[in-house]
């Protein structure tokens, strides 16, 4: 019985094609959708020259080439042990759940699968790149050939982050500093 089980597992490994990482990036914004190869983005980071397709995407999405290059090449330190613990905590699950609404395997809207794919992409890219990752490293480690980004959800999230940042800045720079510090006479 055990021999049949082991043989079955080996057969599955040889019959199922392995996915090395994302090859195509699908961008969705309402009815708008475009595709670009991850390799084109990687080439853009290395050479700082955008392909015609990337130039069109930059124009359509109202981005600036320098800003996109900066975002794509930004390296973030992601220690494996700490990030693994964080992503498997309740807070990490909430964070991954929110990110999975923005980034997910194309045409697969399964939240549990999306969360596992994001977690896997982060940890594998961190492992392969001395515990530092950028978006391209993440895409290359993402366990799906096609990755989708919902630009509407990304925009909403960035607006929330910006409004929270503005609120914090207002509060810290406001005339209510005495209240914040507890020195008010009222």
N, C-alpha and C positions, 0 to 999 in steps of 0.2 A: 504494500500500500504506500509506504513512504517513498519507494523508488518511483512509482507512477507520479506521485505528487511533485517530486524533484524534477522529473522529466518534463512534466507539464509546465512548470515554472521556467525551465530553460527554453522550452519551445516558445513560450510567450515572449521572452526577451529577444529571441532571434526573429520573430515574426512582426513584432511591433517596431515600426521605424522610430529611431531616436531623433528627438528634436534638440538641436544644439542651442537654440536661442532664437529670438525674434529676427526675422529677415525683412519684414514689411511693417511699416507703421501706417495705420489707417487713422485719419483725422476726421472727426465728425462734428458738425455744428449745424443743428437743425437738419435741413435737407441737403446741405453741403457735405460732400465727402471727397477726400483726396487720399491718395496713397503715395508713400515715398519709401524707398529702400533704406534700411538702417545703414547700409554701406555708404550711401550718398551723404548721410549726416556725418558719418565717421570721417569721410574724405573732407567734408567741409571743416571739421574741427582741425584736422591735420594741416590742410593747405590754406585754410581761410578763404577759399574760393567756392562759391556756391554754383551748383549746376543750374541749368535753365529751369528745371522742374522745381528746384528749391527756391529760385528767385521768384517764380510764379506764386508758390505757396506763401512766401514772405510777403509779397504784395497783396495777395488775397486776404491773408489773416491780419494785415495791417501791423506787421512786426518791423523791427529794425534789424538789419543783418548783424550789426555789432552786438546788439543785445542777445539775439538768438545764439550767436557764437559763444558769448559769455555764459549763458545759461547751460548750453550743451557741454561746455568744457569745464564747468565748475566741479571741482573734486570735493567730496564730503568724506570726512573720516567716519567710518562705521565699524567700530570694534566688534568682532564676531560674537564673543561671549555675552557682552552687554546687550547688543542689539537683539540677539536671539532671545535672551530673557525678556527684554522689553516687548518684543513682538508677540511673545506667548503669554503676556500678562493681559488683564482685562482692559487696561488703557491701550495697550498695543493692538488688541483686537478691534477696539472702537476706531482707532486711527487707521488701521488697515481696511476696515469696512468702509470708511469714508473715502480712502484712496481708491478702493476697488470700484467706486462709482465713476471715477475719472479714467482709470487705466484698467483694462481688462483684455482677456483674449478675444480677438475679433469674433463676433457673432455668438459668443458664449456668455450669457448673462446669468451665471450661477455664482452667487455671492461667496459661498464656501470655496469654490474652485478659484475664484478671482483672488481671494485673500491668500490662499496657499501659493498661487503663482507669484504674487507680489513678494511674499515672504521669501520664497525660493529665489527670485531674481535678486533681491537685496543681499541675501546671505551668500549666494554663489558668486556674485560679482565682487562682494567684499573679500571673499576667500581668494579669488583669482587675482586681485589687484592690491595686495598688501593692506587690506582693511580700509581702502579708500575707493569710492565709486563716483562716477558721474552718470548722467542719463544714458549715454551710449553703452557704458559698461553694463548698466542695469538692463537695457534692451537686449543686449547680446546674451545675457544670462537668463532672461525671461523664458520660462519653459513653454512657449507657444510660438509657432512660426509667424503668426500674425498677431500683432498687438494693436489695440484700438485706444484712442484717447478721445474722450468726449470734451470738446472745447467749451461747450456751454457749462458743463459741470465744473470744469477747471476755472472758468471765468467767475462763476458764482463763489467758488471757494476762495479765489484770490481777492475778490471784493470783500468777503467776510474778514479775511486776514488783514486787509488794508484798513477796514473800518475798526477792527479791534486795535490795530497798531495806532491809528489816529486817536482813539479813545484813551489809550494808555499815555500817548504823548500829551494830549490835552490835560489829562489828570495830573501828570507829573509836572507840567509847565504852568498849571493854572494858578490863579490867585487863591485857590483853596488849599494851598500848600500847608497853611497852619492847621487846617482841618485834618489833612492827611497825616501830619506829624503829631497831631493830638495836642496842639498848643492853643487851641481856640478858647476864648472866654465864654462862648455861648453854651 
